[in-house]
Amino acid sequence: MSAGQVVPATGAGQVVPATASQVVPATASQVVPATASQVVSAAASQVVPAGQAVKEAVNAIDAPGTPESRWRAWPGLAALPVLRHSTWRSAVVIAAHPDDEVLGVGGLISLLAAAGVRLRLVAITDGEASHPDAPDPAALAARRVGESRAALAALGAPAMEIVRLGLPDTGLDIRQEELARTLREAAAGFEVCLAPWEADVHADHEAAGRAAVAAGLSPLFYPIWAWHWARPADPRLPWDQAVRVPLPPRARTRKQAAIGCFASQLEPRGQGLEAVLPPRILAHFDRGEEVLFG
């Protein structure tokens, strides 16, 4: 499929493109995007030069992180205000890689689909770089795209519209302007935008979040890797702009089934590399709630 083409997740029928109407901000509050020359250090509350950003991110993601037991023992999550989404009529979900949308807001997608909300997934890359030594990156990309479709069906959202941009995995930081223009078009006509957090200490996640802001979409951000490198009450996270989405048992069960569809990310990658999503990471996404930053 050509980049930017819209298809239903089931593959059946043609979807009428969204109109060019203005996207309504999801919230009045906004997170100030990081500048191009700075990145928040995951090791301490400090700002480091951009030249250290990649090394910082690798260290933060590969280093031993915060166990899920500490997050569950922290009363701060339960004290967050509840997101009111019952009046939403449409929502666009931006994902840097296949599985981001499920890990970050899979439960919310399930709830919105059950309520009949119009949903669109903008998949920026096909995730072909998740296995550095993959003999056939194109085959890996195709596998991950198939996993994403299966996951949406598991969430109860098989008719979710999908726009696949096909941009290079791990290369989004040099395509900011192009990506912002594309996201503006892809999100036209949708009331709410959900995007990866722009300070997640993962280059593609951050680039996707910044592009959503640059596109004027006023996104609600979903963190992913922050649950690993951050800690309860961490001052680097915008708790004053955070909301939670309680997940009823059915939505929580659907989310776990959807995560299970991403077999490529759950299996050891060979060459001594563990799975992209080992059990200690997956534990962060088996909660009875999801958290968003406004």
Secondary structure as UniProt FT lines:
FT   TURN            3..4
FT   STRAND          6..8
FT   TURN            9..10
FT   TURN            36..37
FT   STRAND          38..40
FT   STRAND          47..49
FT   HELIX           50..52
FT   HELIX           53..62
FT   HELIX           68..73
FT   TURN            75..79
FT   TURN            86..87
FT   STRAND          90..95
FT   TURN            98..99
FT   HELIX           100..114
FT   TURN            115..116
FT   STRAND          118..125
FT   TURN            128..129
FT   TURN            132..133
FT   HELIX           137..154
FT   TURN            155..156
FT   TURN            158..159
FT   STRAND          161..167
FT   TURN            169..170
FT   HELIX           172..174
FT   HELIX           176..186
FT   TURN            187..189
FT   STRAND          192..196
FT   TURN            198..199
FT   HELIX           203..214
FT   TURN            215..216
FT   STRAND          220..222
FT   HELIX           226..229
FT   TURN            232..233
FT   TURN            235..236
FT   HELIX           239..241
FT   STRAND          242..246
FT   HELIX           249..259
FT   TURN            260..261
FT   HELIX           263..266
FT   TURN            271..272
FT   HELIX           279..282
FT   HELIX           283..285
FT   STRAND          289..293
//
